[in-house]
Amino acid sequence: MREAPAPLQISPVAYQSWRATRLGAITESLEQRVILKLMGPVKDADVLDAGCGDGALACAMASGGASVTGIDADPVMLAAARAHAEATRVEAMFLPGRIERLPFRDSSFDVVVAVTVLCFVADADTAVREMARVLRPGGRLVLGELGRRSVWAMSRRFRAWLGATTWKAAHFRTAAELRVLLQQAGLAVVTVCGAVFYPPIGLCAQALAPIDPWLGHRTTIGAAFIALGATSVSSTRSPGTEIRSMNRGPSPGRLPQ
């Protein structure tokens, strides 16, 4: 396993500030709806949020009746996630951990979700295999990542060139590259969709958000956010089956712009 990168220097305050903007609120809403729809009904399901950040998605899942466990390598984020759960009056467990070495037994969860995590992991193959390992037979892995071919990605690369440490650490992937990662871990990809087809401008987000799900049903090219749903090959779907469906779709990723 390659050496893990240093933790990202993003504070919970940055998340809050992002969501307070028109661009952030619209983008986060589209992405969260995509992820939640790919997950399907979660009532009474054991769910792992791998790389839970400040707990916004974990709390949304818990409010839907799921038994949620979130892990994150950043103790500040874990504290924010616990505070979020308390403020929203939901029950969720938040533990320290890294996606490349999940502190759980095999077949522990019905659903595993990871949003904008792999792009900052040095060994993505190991991370995906770890998520597949803790997934129960027939369970579902939902992956949301920052798209490689978008205006957002171009902007982030430019900011990395200017010295932004967060984006220097990022590795953006296409839908095809993400599909291969899942398949190599023994998972069958059943859904692929895109979201956030507008540039990082609030007015554009407001104008184009209504047609974003329509675009996401048809392509991932130009999408700032790519989401995939996959199951273990022991589930009822055949290995390699892929179904494209409109997913009305939380930020490109849970990261501030």
Order of alpha helices (4+ residues) and beta strands (2+ residues): alpha-alpha-beta-alpha-beta-alpha-beta-beta-alpha-beta-alpha-alpha-alpha-beta-alpha-alpha-beta
